[in-house]
């Protein structure tokens, strides 16, 4: 069922990670990603993994949910692994068969790249799992604030993102409903050839688009009725504030990054 | 009466194993008989809509069985598919599922999926359109050019055209004006009479269920709280109110009259109220 899509879904909770300022989480995610690319040895990756697992533990997000979110990415992982495995020619040859040559260097590189992708994605998931879409866009708007000086419509962009994020679950629910209604009339989405399956989507897509346009129209009217006129002079009900836990988080991440840089010096 | 659909100890849990886990149905059992008009009432979130989707195999029960003519609809793939056609399901606001270029094609979607011959499809579409009061000319226009009430009729016809033996409707009259409401309810009743079909209708209008149904299923907190004729259900006024439901207005009036010492019976439709008032007046003139 569509409802099982967990990619980017918010898991309500009250852990320290949930309570961090969204800006802190965004900045630290970027720092974490850079650190992942800086790290080049297995020891560094061990440190990063330890850090990641600790954050997952603190966030109280069930491990199952994270694993489930990975499912759509299995293909990318396999692809990366296979590419690196076959096209890296370093170290001693392990297998040499027909056109396939697997070297120790290739094996190490494949595992390394897969670990990197997995950790990158898990980190991103942690952000969206622990941050509600609204506070996420709030954080983005605030971080992009300086760009207003160069005429970037920051508020409009974040409002668009906010609306888009807000309507993903609604549209998924709507799709589910339409699918059920068409299935009740005997529509079959699961069997048949590719073309037949594509054709079977028409009874879903037409009503879905119509309802999306209707919703957009209604939302625009409702916003206008409440005098929405863009970001000019608009105040926020929830002001963002950095607190002690944010400074603590910055501290911890700085330590991790320092450790990675030192380890890199020693080639670990 | 002959039983057609039987639900045994049905339990359904949404999103099992996530923080959103929710038990929508809890050990529900009942029978539906051929030709019967059954109403389902219940507060929002009491499990009515989930229950409906179990009956034609759209949702698979977490535990328990749904038997159609005594056969478990999940025991074999062909039976599940058959259940889709034999048990017709009209969702809430069904007009949002229309997608074809013409009304005719949209109504024909179900029969086409059944693999019927073009002649049979043609016959069924026209008959279904007749049941809901659509004209020949309307069959050739785009469903999106019709009014809200007419779109609803097209959507209902789309299910009726499959000629289901059990027709389940989720608030078929929601958001319609009084004339539209009574017309659609009349259409449904006409279909039941013509095909000896079983009708199961979710409704928030106590007046409608009191007038139309022979039996009422009352859902409360994922459980089946009552299964009895309306007359009996409405005697439990206080329990119904505690479940966030109500009793027909005319029943309320008569209960108030009784409280004031008037010797009246419990009524739950306008017709009964008129008869009862006439009886009282007659009785008074004789005295």
Interface residues (C-beta under 8 A of the other chain):
Chain A: X3 X11 X12 X62 X64 X65 X177 X178 X180 X181 X182 X183 X184 X185 X186 X187 X188 X202 X203 X206 X207 X210 X211
Chain B: X15 X17 X18 X19 X53 X56 X58 X81 X84 X85 X88 X89 X91 X94 X96 X97 X98 X99 X109 X110 X113 X114 X144 X158 X159 X162
